[in-house]
Amino acid sequence: MRWLAEVHVRLRPGIADPEGQTIAGGLRSLGFDSVGEVRAGKLLRLSFEAADREAAEGAVSSMCRQLLANPVMETADWELRADEEPPDEEEA
Amino acid sequence: MRWLAEVHVRLRPGIADPEGQTIAGGLRSLGFDSVGEVRAGKLLRLSFEAADREAAEGAVSSMCRQLLANPVMETADWELRADEEPPDEEEA
């Protein structure tokens, strides 16, 4: 069974975020004066096979720990749903 | 009134995504053989002032068009909520 996960990777509070600061500065210089802190993170969408929801949750959790997020600096959470579309549709 | 927006910036379908391909390759080499396409995007969290929800929606839409997303290659959507916490709490 195919699953689609949307993983949100965010910097932990207190970790410096130069990308977010640059975006905040850019927004303010465009006239959005009230913009406060901006935090930049990653949004990853991935599909994979797993037997059931429990196995799929375990797989995403393991992917986050092993590759997608740096647990020292980042946190990860995700939304998981069964993928009804056939995979690799756009490969041609 | 203070608002908190979480903006999701995604590459449009068909736009090449080297970061996503690299992540997919990394996951497969870690043993997650069934991983299909991975798409990488940005997750931006920002706070700002606006009089009401309508003004806040307009501001975020304008920020996305002017800076946060490249409309040729990316799409943006967002969740907006009133921010109850005082701003700049962590500046000290």
N, CA and C atoms of all chains as a GROMACS GRO file, in nm:
protein
  552
    1MET      N    1   0.084  -0.120   0.000
    1MET     CA    2   0.000   0.000   0.000
    1MET      C    3   0.088   0.126   0.000
    2ARG      N    4   0.046   0.223  -0.082
    2ARG     CA    5   0.130   0.342  -0.102
    2ARG      C    6   0.085   0.455  -0.009
    3TRP      N    7   0.180   0.524   0.051
    3TRP     CA    8   0.151   0.632   0.144
    3TRP      C    9   0.218   0.760   0.098
    4LEU      N   10   0.155   0.870   0.131
    4LEU     CA   11   0.208   1.001   0.099
    4LEU      C   12   0.230   1.074   0.231
    5ALA      N   13   0.352   1.117   0.256
    5ALA     CA   14   0.381   1.189   0.381
    5ALA      C   15   0.423   1.331   0.348
    6GLU      N   16   0.369   1.426   0.424
    6GLU     CA   17   0.417   1.562   0.416
    6GLU      C   18   0.488   1.593   0.547
    7VAL      N   19   0.619   1.609   0.538
    7VAL     CA   20   0.702   1.626   0.657
    7VAL      C   21   0.738   1.774   0.672
    8HIS      N   22   0.716   1.826   0.791
    8HIS     CA   23   0.751   1.965   0.824
    8HIS      C   24   0.874   1.962   0.913
    9VAL      N   25   0.982   2.018   0.865
    9VAL     CA   26   1.105   2.024   0.944
    9VAL      C   27   1.126   2.168   0.987
   10ARG      N   28   1.130   2.190   1.119
   10ARG     CA   29   1.143   2.327   1.172
   10ARG      C   30   1.266   2.337   1.260
   11LEU      N   31   1.329   2.453   1.259
   11LEU     CA   32   1.439   2.478   1.352
   11LEU      C   33   1.384   2.486   1.494
   12ARG      N   34   1.456   2.432   1.590
   12ARG     CA   35   1.414   2.444   1.729
   12ARG      C   36   1.420   2.590   1.773
   13PRO      N   37   1.336   2.628   1.869
   13PRO     CA   38   1.342   2.765   1.921
   13PRO      C   39   1.483   2.796   1.972
   14GLY      N   40   1.530   2.916   1.943
   14GLY     CA   41   1.660   2.957   1.993
   14GLY      C   42   1.774   2.931   1.895
   15ILE      N   43   1.750   2.843   1.797
   15ILE     CA   44   1.854   2.818   1.696
   15ILE      C   45   1.851   2.933   1.595
   16ALA      N   46   1.968   2.990   1.569
   16ALA     CA   47   1.975   3.105   1.477
   16ALA      C   48   1.925   3.065   1.338
   17ASP      N   49   1.855   3.156   1.274
   17ASP     CA   50   1.793   3.127   1.144
   17ASP      C   51   1.823   3.242   1.047
   18PRO      N   52   1.942   3.240   0.986
   18PRO     CA   53   1.982   3.349   0.896
   18PRO      C   54   1.886   3.362   0.777
   19GLU      N   55   1.835   3.249   0.727
   19GLU     CA   56   1.743   3.256   0.613
   19GLU      C   57   1.616   3.331   0.654
   20GLY      N   58   1.563   3.296   0.771
   20GLY     CA   59   1.444   3.365   0.820
   20GLY      C   60   1.469   3.513   0.843
   21GLN      N   61   1.586   3.546   0.895
   21GLN     CA   62   1.618   3.687   0.920
   21GLN      C   63   1.626   3.765   0.789
   22THR      N   64   1.684   3.701   0.688
   22THR     CA   65   1.695   3.767   0.557
   22THR      C   66   1.557   3.791   0.498
   23ILE      N   67   1.469   3.692   0.510
   23ILE     CA   68   1.333   3.707   0.458
   23ILE      C   69   1.260   3.818   0.534
   24ALA      N   70   1.277   3.821   0.667
   24ALA     CA   71   1.212   3.926   0.747
   24ALA      C   72   1.260   4.063   0.702
   25GLY      N   73   1.390   4.078   0.680
   25GLY     CA   74   1.444   4.206   0.634
   25GLY      C   75   1.389   4.244   0.498
   26GLY      N   76   1.378   4.146   0.410
   26GLY     CA   77   1.323   4.173   0.277
   26GLY      C   78   1.179   4.219   0.284
   27LEU      N   79   1.099   4.153   0.367
   27LEU     CA   80   0.958   4.190   0.380
   27LEU      C   81   0.944   4.331   0.436
   28ARG      N   82   1.027   4.363   0.538
   28ARG     CA   83   1.018   4.497   0.596
   28ARG      C   84   1.058   4.603   0.493
   29SER      N   85   1.159   4.574   0.413
   29SER     CA   86   1.203   4.674   0.316
   29SER      C   87   1.102   4.688   0.202
   30LEU      N   88   1.012   4.590   0.188
   30LEU     CA   89   0.904   4.602   0.089
   30LEU      C   90   0.784   4.677   0.146
   31GLY      N   91   0.792   4.716   0.273
   31GLY     CA   92   0.684   4.795   0.332
   31GLY      C   93   0.600   4.719   0.433
   32PHE      N   94   0.629   4.590   0.454
   32PHE     CA   95   0.554   4.516   0.556
   32PHE      C   96   0.624   4.538   0.690
   33ASP      N   97   0.607   4.659   0.743
   33ASP     CA   98   0.687   4.704   0.857
   33ASP      C   99   0.664   4.623   0.984
   34SER      N  100   0.545   4.565   0.997
   34SER     CA  101   0.511   4.500   1.123
   34SER      C  102   0.560   4.356   1.130
   35VAL      N  103   0.630   4.309   1.026
   35VAL     CA  104   0.674   4.170   1.028
   35VAL      C  105   0.772   4.148   1.142
   36GLY      N  106   0.741   4.050   1.225
   36GLY     CA  107   0.828   4.016   1.337
   36GLY      C  108   0.924   3.906   1.295
   37GLU      N  109   0.942   3.811   1.384
   37GLU     CA  110   1.035   3.703   1.354
   37GLU      C  111   0.982   3.615   1.240
   38VAL      N  112   1.071   3.577   1.148
   38VAL     CA  113   1.038   3.480   1.045
   38VAL      C  114   1.126   3.358   1.067
   39ARG      N  115   1.063   3.240   1.067
   39ARG     CA  116   1.139   3.117   1.082
   39ARG      C  117   1.121   3.035   0.955
   40ALA      N  118   1.235   2.991   0.899
   40ALA     CA  119   1.230   2.915   0.774
   40ALA      C  120   1.252   2.767   0.804
   41GLY      N  121   1.175   2.684   0.743
   41GLY     CA  122   1.190   2.539   0.759
   41GLY      C  123   1.174   2.470   0.626
   42LYS      N  124   1.170   2.338   0.631
   42LYS     CA  125   1.157   2.260   0.509
   42LYS      C  126   1.024   2.187   0.506
   43LEU      N  127   0.974   2.172   0.386
   43LEU     CA  128   0.848   2.103   0.363
   43LEU      C  129   0.880   1.992   0.264
   44LEU      N  130   0.871   1.867   0.307
   44LEU     CA  131   0.909   1.756   0.221
   44LEU      C  132   0.788   1.668   0.197
   45ARG      N  133   0.765   1.636   0.071
   45ARG     CA  134   0.653   1.549   0.037
   45ARG      C  135   0.712   1.424  -0.024
   46LEU      N  136   0.679   1.310   0.030
   46LEU     CA  137   0.739   1.187  -0.023
   46LEU      C  138   0.638   1.074  -0.020
   47SER      N  139   0.657   0.981  -0.113
   47SER     CA  140   0.568   0.866  -0.118
   47SER      C  141   0.651   0.739  -0.100
   48PHE      N  142   0.589   0.640  -0.040
   48PHE     CA  143   0.660   0.514  -0.014
   48PHE      C  144   0.558   0.405   0.014
   49GLU      N  145   0.607   0.280   0.017
   49GLU     CA  146   0.522   0.165   0.043
   49GLU      C  147   0.528   0.126   0.191
   50ALA      N  148   0.413   0.089   0.248
   50ALA     CA  149   0.410   0.032   0.382
   50ALA      C  150   0.283  -0.050   0.394
   51ALA      N  151   0.288  -0.153   0.477
   51ALA     CA  152   0.176  -0.246   0.485
   51ALA      C  153   0.051  -0.180   0.543
   52ASP      N  154   0.069  -0.100   0.646
   52ASP     CA  155  -0.046  -0.036   0.709
   52ASP      C  156  -0.002   0.096   0.771
   53ARG      N  157  -0.096   0.166   0.836
   53ARG     CA  158  -0.064   0.299   0.888
   53ARG      C  159   0.045   0.294   0.995
   54GLU      N  160   0.041   0.191   1.077
   54GLU     CA  161   0.141   0.182   1.183
   54GLU      C  162   0.282   0.168   1.125
   55ALA      N  163   0.294   0.082   1.023
   55ALA     CA  164   0.424   0.064   0.959
   55ALA      C  165   0.467   0.193   0.889
   56ALA      N  166   0.370   0.264   0.831
   56ALA     CA  167   0.403   0.388   0.760
   56ALA      C  168   0.452   0.495   0.859
   57GLU      N  169   0.384   0.506   0.974
   57GLU     CA  170   0.427   0.601   1.076
   57GLU      C  171   0.570   0.569   1.121
   58GLY      N  172   0.596   0.440   1.143
   58GLY     CA  173   0.730   0.399   1.186
   58GLY      C  174   0.835   0.434   1.082
   59ALA      N  175   0.800   0.414   0.954
   59ALA     CA  176   0.896   0.441   0.847
   59ALA      C  177   0.929   0.591   0.841
   60VAL      N  178   0.826   0.676   0.847
   60VAL     CA  179   0.852   0.820   0.840
   60VAL      C  180   0.933   0.865   0.960
   61SER      N  181   0.897   0.816   1.077
   61SER     CA  182   0.972   0.852   1.197
   61SER      C  183   1.119   0.815   1.181
   62SER      N  184   1.143   0.698   1.128
   62SER     CA  185   1.279   0.652   1.109
   62SER      C  186   1.353   0.735   1.003
   63MET      N  187   1.284   0.770   0.895
   63MET     CA  188   1.344   0.857   0.792
   63MET      C  189   1.384   0.992   0.850
   64CYS      N  190   1.297   1.046   0.935
   64CYS     CA  191   1.328   1.176   0.996
   64CYS      C  192   1.451   1.166   1.083
   65ARG      N  193   1.456   1.062   1.166
   65ARG     CA  194   1.570   1.046   1.256
   65ARG      C  195   1.700   1.026   1.179
   66GLN      N  196   1.693   0.948   1.070
   66GLN     CA  197   1.815   0.908   1.000
   66GLN      C  198   1.862   1.009   0.896
   67LEU      N  199   1.770   1.086   0.840
   67LEU     CA  200   1.815   1.173   0.730
   67LEU      C  201   1.745   1.308   0.722
   68LEU      N  202   1.613   1.311   0.741
   68LEU     CA  203   1.540   1.432   0.702
   68LEU      C  204   1.560   1.549   0.798
   69ALA      N  205   1.580   1.519   0.926
   69ALA     CA  206   1.595   1.627   1.023
   69ALA      C  207   1.718   1.602   1.109
   70ASN      N  208   1.782   1.708   1.148
   70ASN     CA  209   1.893   1.701   1.242
   70ASN      C  210   1.834   1.720   1.382
   71PRO      N  211   1.828   1.612   1.462
   71PRO     CA  212   1.754   1.621   1.589
   71PRO      C  213   1.814   1.721   1.687
   72VAL      N  214   1.940   1.758   1.669
   72VAL     CA  215   2.000   1.856   1.759
   72VAL      C  216   1.941   1.995   1.734
   73MET      N  217   1.916   2.026   1.608
   73MET     CA  218   1.874   2.162   1.573
   73MET      C  219   1.731   2.171   1.526
   74GLU      N  220   1.672   2.057   1.487
   74GLU     CA  221   1.542   2.063   1.420
   74GLU      C  222   1.442   1.968   1.484
   75THR      N  223   1.315   2.000   1.463
   75THR     CA  224   1.209   1.906   1.498
   75THR      C  225   1.134   1.872   1.369
   76ALA      N  226   1.072   1.756   1.368
   76ALA     CA  227   0.996   1.715   1.251
   76ALA      C  228   0.860   1.665   1.294
   77ASP      N  229   0.758   1.701   1.219
   77ASP     CA  230   0.628   1.636   1.235
   77ASP      C  231   0.574   1.612   1.095
   78TRP      N  232   0.470   1.531   1.085
   78TRP     CA  233   0.425   1.494   0.952
   78TRP      C  234   0.278   1.461   0.949
   79GLU      N  235   0.223   1.473   0.828
   79GLU     CA  236   0.088   1.425   0.800
   79GLU      C  237   0.102   1.310   0.703
   80LEU      N  238   0.022   1.208   0.727
   80LEU     CA  239   0.034   1.086   0.649
   80LEU      C  240  -0.102   1.053   0.591
   81ARG      N  241  -0.104   1.020   0.461
   81ARG     CA  242  -0.231   0.972   0.407
   81ARG      C  243  -0.207   0.868   0.301
   82ALA      N  244  -0.304   0.779   0.285
   82ALA     CA  245  -0.294   0.676   0.182
   82ALA      C  246  -0.297   0.745   0.047
   83ASP      N  247  -0.210   0.699  -0.041
   83ASP     CA  248  -0.196   0.761  -0.173
   83ASP      C  249  -0.275   0.676  -0.273
   84GLU      N  250  -0.381   0.736  -0.325
   84GLU     CA  251  -0.464   0.661  -0.419
   84GLU      C  252  -0.408   0.660  -0.561
   85GLU      N  253  -0.326   0.760  -0.592
   85GLU     CA  254  -0.275   0.767  -0.729
   85GLU      C  255  -0.161   0.668  -0.751
   86PRO      N  256  -0.148   0.616  -0.872
   86PRO     CA  257  -0.036   0.527  -0.900
   86PRO      C  258   0.096   0.606  -0.891
   87PRO      N  259   0.202   0.545  -0.840
   87PRO     CA  260   0.330   0.616  -0.826
   87PRO      C  261   0.397   0.639  -0.961
   88ASP      N  262   0.490   0.730  -0.962
   88ASP     CA  263   0.578   0.755  -1.077
   88ASP      C  264   0.502   0.788  -1.203
   89GLU      N  265   0.387   0.849  -1.185
   89GLU     CA  266   0.304   0.883  -1.298
   89GLU      C  267   0.374   0.983  -1.391
   90GLU      N  268   0.457   1.068  -1.331
   90GLU     CA  269   0.515   1.177  -1.409
   90GLU      C  270   0.655   1.147  -1.460
   91GLU      N  271   0.694   1.021  -1.452
   91GLU     CA  272   0.832   0.990  -1.489
   91GLU      C  273   0.858   0.999  -1.639
   92ALA      N  274   0.754   0.984  -1.720
   92ALA     CA  275   0.773   0.978  -1.865
   92ALA      C  276   0.822   1.113  -1.919
   93MET      N  277  -0.380   4.409   1.571
   93MET     CA  278  -0.394   4.268   1.606
   93MET      C  279  -0.285   4.187   1.536
   94ARG      N  280  -0.228   4.094   1.611
   94ARG     CA  281  -0.112   4.020   1.561
   94ARG      C  282  -0.157   3.887   1.499
   95TRP      N  283  -0.098   3.852   1.386
   95TRP     CA  284  -0.132   3.729   1.316
   95TRP      C  285  -0.008   3.644   1.296
   96LEU      N  286  -0.032   3.514   1.292
   96LEU     CA  287   0.076   3.419   1.267
   96LEU      C  288   0.039   3.342   1.140
   97ALA      N  289   0.127   3.348   1.042
   97ALA     CA  290   0.101   3.276   0.916
   97ALA      C  291   0.204   3.166   0.899
   98GLU      N  292   0.157   3.049   0.858
   98GLU     CA  293   0.249   2.943   0.818
   98GLU      C  294   0.231   2.925   0.668
   99VAL      N  295   0.335   2.961   0.596
   99VAL     CA  296   0.329   2.961   0.449
   99VAL      C  297   0.401   2.838   0.396
  100HIS      N  298   0.333   2.766   0.307
  100HIS     CA  299   0.391   2.648   0.242
  100HIS      C  300   0.424   2.685   0.098
  101VAL      N  301   0.551   2.682   0.063
  101VAL     CA  302   0.592   2.713  -0.074
  101VAL      C  303   0.636   2.583  -0.139
  102ARG      N  304   0.568   2.548  -0.249
  102ARG     CA  305   0.598   2.421  -0.316
  102ARG      C  306   0.636   2.446  -0.461
  103LEU      N  307   0.726   2.365  -0.514
  103LEU     CA  308   0.756   2.371  -0.657
  103LEU      C  309   0.636   2.322  -0.736
  104ARG      N  310   0.610   2.388  -0.849
  104ARG     CA  311   0.502   2.341  -0.935
  104ARG      C  312   0.536   2.204  -0.992
  105PRO      N  313   0.433   2.124  -1.024
  105PRO     CA  314   0.459   1.993  -1.086
  105PRO      C  315   0.539   2.013  -1.215
  106GLY      N  316   0.634   1.924  -1.237
  106GLY     CA  317   0.713   1.931  -1.359
  106GLY      C  318   0.840   2.013  -1.346
  107ILE      N  319   0.850   2.096  -1.244
  107ILE     CA  320   0.973   2.172  -1.222
  107ILE      C  321   1.076   2.079  -1.156
  108ALA      N  322   1.196   2.075  -1.213
  108ALA     CA  323   1.300   1.986  -1.160
  108ALA      C  324   1.333   2.022  -1.016
  109ASP      N  325   1.357   1.920  -0.933
  109ASP     CA  326   1.380   1.941  -0.791
  109ASP      C  327   1.503   1.861  -0.748
  110PRO      N  328   1.623   1.917  -0.771
  110PRO     CA  329   1.746   1.844  -0.736
  110PRO      C  330   1.755   1.812  -0.588
  111GLU      N  331   1.706   1.902  -0.502
  111GLU     CA  332   1.712   1.875  -0.358
  111GLU      C  333   1.627   1.752  -0.324
  112GLY      N  334   1.505   1.749  -0.381
  112GLY     CA  335   1.418   1.634  -0.358
  112GLY      C  336   1.479   1.505  -0.410
  113GLN      N  337   1.543   1.513  -0.528
  113GLN     CA  338   1.604   1.392  -0.585
  113GLN      C  339   1.719   1.343  -0.497
  114THR      N  340   1.795   1.436  -0.442
  114THR     CA  341   1.906   1.398  -0.355
  114THR      C  342   1.855   1.330  -0.228
  115ILE      N  343   1.747   1.386  -0.172
  115ILE     CA  344   1.688   1.326  -0.052
  115ILE      C  345   1.634   1.187  -0.084
  116ALA      N  346   1.568   1.173  -0.199
  116ALA     CA  347   1.514   1.042  -0.238
  116ALA      C  348   1.627   0.940  -0.249
  117GLY      N  349   1.737   0.980  -0.312
  117GLY     CA  350   1.852   0.891  -0.325
  117GLY      C  351   1.910   0.852  -0.189
  118GLY      N  352   1.916   0.950  -0.100
  118GLY     CA  353   1.967   0.923   0.034
  118GLY      C  354   1.880   0.825   0.109
  119LEU      N  355   1.748   0.844   0.100
  119LEU     CA  356   1.656   0.753   0.170
  119LEU      C  357   1.668   0.612   0.115
  120ARG      N  358   1.676   0.600  -0.019
  120ARG     CA  359   1.687   0.466  -0.078
  120ARG      C  360   1.816   0.398  -0.035
  121SER      N  361   1.924   0.474  -0.030
  121SER     CA  362   2.051   0.413   0.008
  121SER      C  363   2.054   0.376   0.156
  122LEU      N  364   1.962   0.433   0.235
  122LEU     CA  365   1.950   0.394   0.376
  122LEU      C  366   1.859   0.271   0.392
  123GLY      N  367   1.806   0.221   0.283
  123GLY     CA  368   1.724   0.100   0.290
  123GLY      C  369   1.575   0.124   0.270
  124PHE      N  370   1.534   0.249   0.254
  124PHE     CA  371   1.392   0.277   0.228
  124PHE      C  372   1.369   0.265   0.076
  125ASP      N  373   1.372   0.139   0.029
  125ASP     CA  374   1.377   0.113  -0.115
  125ASP      C  375   1.254   0.162  -0.190
  126SER      N  376   1.141   0.168  -0.121
  126SER     CA  377   1.016   0.198  -0.191
  126SER      C  378   0.991   0.347  -0.208
  127VAL      N  379   1.084   0.430  -0.160
  127VAL     CA  380   1.060   0.575  -0.170
  127VAL      C  381   1.052   0.618  -0.317
  128GLY      N  382   0.944   0.684  -0.351
  128GLY     CA  383   0.925   0.735  -0.487
  128GLY      C  384   0.974   0.878  -0.496
  129GLU      N  385   0.899   0.960  -0.566
  129GLU     CA  386   0.940   1.098  -0.583
  129GLU      C  387   0.938   1.173  -0.449
  130VAL      N  388   1.041   1.252  -0.424
  130VAL     CA  389   1.042   1.344  -0.309
  130VAL      C  390   1.044   1.485  -0.364
  131ARG      N  391   0.955   1.569  -0.311
  131ARG     CA  392   0.952   1.710  -0.350
  131ARG      C  393   0.985   1.795  -0.229
  132ALA      N  394   1.080   1.884  -0.246
  132ALA     CA  395   1.122   1.970  -0.135
  132ALA      C  396   1.063   2.109  -0.152
  133GLY      N  397   1.014   2.165  -0.044
  133GLY     CA  398   0.959   2.299  -0.048
  133GLY      C  399   1.002   2.376   0.077
  134LYS      N  400   0.945   2.493   0.093
  134LYS     CA  401   0.980   2.576   0.207
  134LYS      C  402   0.860   2.592   0.299
  135LEU      N  403   0.891   2.603   0.425
  135LEU     CA  404   0.790   2.620   0.529
  135LEU      C  405   0.829   2.747   0.603
  136LEU      N  406   0.749   2.852   0.590
  136LEU     CA  407   0.784   2.980   0.650
  136LEU      C  408   0.680   3.018   0.754
  137ARG      N  409   0.727   3.054   0.872
  137ARG     CA  410   0.635   3.096   0.977
  137ARG      C  411   0.666   3.241   1.008
  138LEU      N  412   0.566   3.326   0.999
  138LEU     CA  413   0.593   3.467   1.021
  138LEU      C  414   0.477   3.533   1.094
  139SER      N  415   0.510   3.637   1.169
  139SER     CA  416   0.407   3.711   1.243
  139SER      C  417   0.406   3.856   1.196
  140PHE      N  418   0.288   3.914   1.199
  140PHE     CA  419   0.274   4.052   1.152
  140PHE      C  420   0.144   4.109   1.206
  141GLU      N  421   0.128   4.240   1.191
  141GLU     CA  422   0.009   4.311   1.237
  141GLU      C  423  -0.089   4.328   1.122
  142ALA      N  424  -0.218   4.309   1.152
  142ALA     CA  425  -0.321   4.343   1.054
  142ALA      C  426  -0.450   4.367   1.131
  143ALA      N  427  -0.536   4.451   1.077
  143ALA     CA  428  -0.655   4.492   1.149
  143ALA      C  429  -0.752   4.375   1.169
  144ASP      N  430  -0.772   4.296   1.066
  144ASP     CA  431  -0.864   4.184   1.076
  144ASP      C  432  -0.820   4.073   0.983
  145ARG      N  433  -0.899   3.965   0.980
  145ARG     CA  434  -0.857   3.848   0.901
  145ARG      C  435  -0.846   3.881   0.752
  146GLU      N  436  -0.937   3.961   0.704
  146GLU     CA  437  -0.934   3.994   0.561
  146GLU      C  438  -0.805   4.068   0.525
  147ALA      N  439  -0.769   4.166   0.608
  147ALA     CA  440  -0.645   4.241   0.585
  147ALA      C  441  -0.524   4.148   0.596
  148ALA      N  442  -0.530   4.056   0.692
  148ALA     CA  443  -0.418   3.964   0.711
  148ALA      C  444  -0.402   3.872   0.589
  149GLU      N  445  -0.515   3.820   0.539
  149GLU     CA  446  -0.509   3.736   0.418
  149GLU      C  447  -0.447   3.813   0.302
  150GLY      N  448  -0.491   3.938   0.288
  150GLY     CA  449  -0.438   4.021   0.180
  150GLY      C  450  -0.289   4.045   0.193
  151ALA      N  451  -0.244   4.066   0.317
  151ALA     CA  452  -0.101   4.092   0.340
  151ALA      C  453  -0.018   3.968   0.305
  152VAL      N  454  -0.063   3.851   0.350
  152VAL     CA  455   0.016   3.729   0.322
  152VAL      C  456   0.018   3.703   0.172
  153SER      N  457  -0.096   3.719   0.108
  153SER     CA  458  -0.102   3.699  -0.036
  153SER      C  459  -0.003   3.790  -0.107
  154SER      N  460   0.002   3.914  -0.063
  154SER     CA  461   0.092   4.012  -0.122
  154SER      C  462   0.239   3.977  -0.094
  155MET      N  463   0.268   3.934   0.028
  155MET     CA  464   0.406   3.893   0.062
  155MET      C  465   0.450   3.776  -0.027
  156CYS      N  466   0.359   3.681  -0.050
  156CYS     CA  467   0.394   3.565  -0.133
  156CYS      C  468   0.424   3.609  -0.275
  157ARG      N  469   0.339   3.696  -0.329
  157ARG     CA  470   0.360   3.741  -0.467
  157ARG      C  471   0.489   3.821  -0.480
  158GLN      N  472   0.518   3.903  -0.380
  158GLN     CA  473   0.632   3.996  -0.394
  158GLN      C  474   0.765   3.936  -0.353
  159LEU      N  475   0.764   3.838  -0.263
  159LEU     CA  476   0.895   3.790  -0.215
  159LEU      C  477   0.902   3.640  -0.186
  160LEU      N  478   0.799   3.586  -0.121
  160LEU     CA  479   0.816   3.452  -0.063
  160LEU      C  480   0.819   3.340  -0.166
  161ALA      N  481   0.743   3.357  -0.275
  161ALA     CA  482   0.737   3.252  -0.375
  161ALA      C  483   0.762   3.310  -0.514
  162ASN      N  484   0.826   3.232  -0.597
  162ASN     CA  485   0.844   3.269  -0.736
  162ASN      C  486   0.727   3.211  -0.815
  163PRO      N  487   0.634   3.296  -0.859
  163PRO     CA  488   0.510   3.242  -0.917
  163PRO      C  489   0.531   3.160  -1.044
  164VAL      N  490   0.644   3.178  -1.109
  164VAL     CA  491   0.670   3.099  -1.230
  164VAL      C  492   0.696   2.952  -1.194
  165MET      N  493   0.767   2.931  -1.083
  165MET     CA  494   0.810   2.795  -1.049
  165MET      C  495   0.742   2.739  -0.926
  166GLU      N  496   0.680   2.825  -0.847
  166GLU     CA  497   0.630   2.779  -0.717
  166GLU      C  498   0.485   2.819  -0.694
  167THR      N  499   0.420   2.745  -0.606
  167THR     CA  500   0.289   2.785  -0.557
  167THR      C  501   0.300   2.805  -0.407
  168ALA      N  502   0.212   2.889  -0.354
  168ALA     CA  503   0.213   2.913  -0.210
  168ALA      C  504   0.072   2.899  -0.156
  169ASP      N  505   0.060   2.837  -0.040
  169ASP     CA  506  -0.065   2.844   0.034
  169ASP      C  507  -0.029   2.864   0.180
  170TRP      N  508  -0.129   2.900   0.261
  170TRP     CA  509  -0.094   2.936   0.400
  170TRP      C  510  -0.209   2.910   0.494
  171GLU      N  511  -0.169   2.894   0.620
  171GLU     CA  512  -0.266   2.889   0.729
  171GLU      C  513  -0.241   3.014   0.813
  172LEU      N  514  -0.351   3.074   0.855
  172LEU     CA  515  -0.342   3.200   0.926
  172LEU      C  516  -0.416   3.186   1.058
  173ARG      N  517  -0.354   3.234   1.166
  173ARG     CA  518  -0.429   3.235   1.291
  173ARG      C  519  -0.389   3.355   1.376
  174ALA      N  520  -0.480   3.400   1.456
  174ALA     CA  521  -0.452   3.512   1.547
  174ALA      C  522  -0.346   3.467   1.646
  175ASP      N  523  -0.250   3.553   1.670
  175ASP     CA  524  -0.139   3.521   1.759
  175ASP      C  525  -0.167   3.581   1.895
  176GLU      N  526  -0.188   3.493   1.993
  176GLU     CA  527  -0.222   3.543   2.127
  176GLU      C  528  -0.099   3.585   2.206
  177GLU      N  529   0.018   3.528   2.169
  177GLU     CA  530   0.138   3.560   2.247
  177GLU      C  531   0.190   3.699   2.210
  178PRO      N  532   0.250   3.768   2.304
  178PRO     CA  533   0.311   3.896   2.270
  178PRO      C  534   0.430   3.874   2.177
  179PRO      N  535   0.452   3.966   2.083
  179PRO     CA  536   0.562   3.950   1.989
  179PRO      C  537   0.697   3.975   2.054
  180ASP      N  538   0.800   3.926   1.987
  180ASP     CA  539   0.939   3.956   2.026
  180ASP      C  540   0.971   3.914   2.169
  181GLU      N  541   0.903   3.809   2.213
  181GLU     CA  542   0.924   3.761   2.350
  181GLU      C  543   1.067   3.712   2.368
  182GLU      N  544   1.125   3.660   2.262
  182GLU     CA  545   1.255   3.596   2.277
  182GLU      C  546   1.372   3.687   2.242
  183GLU      N  547   1.346   3.816   2.232
  183GLU     CA  548   1.453   3.905   2.188
  183GLU      C  549   1.562   3.926   2.293
  184ALA      N  550   1.528   3.904   2.419
  184ALA     CA  551   1.626   3.933   2.526
  184ALA      C  552   1.745   3.836   2.520
   0.00000   0.00000   0.00000
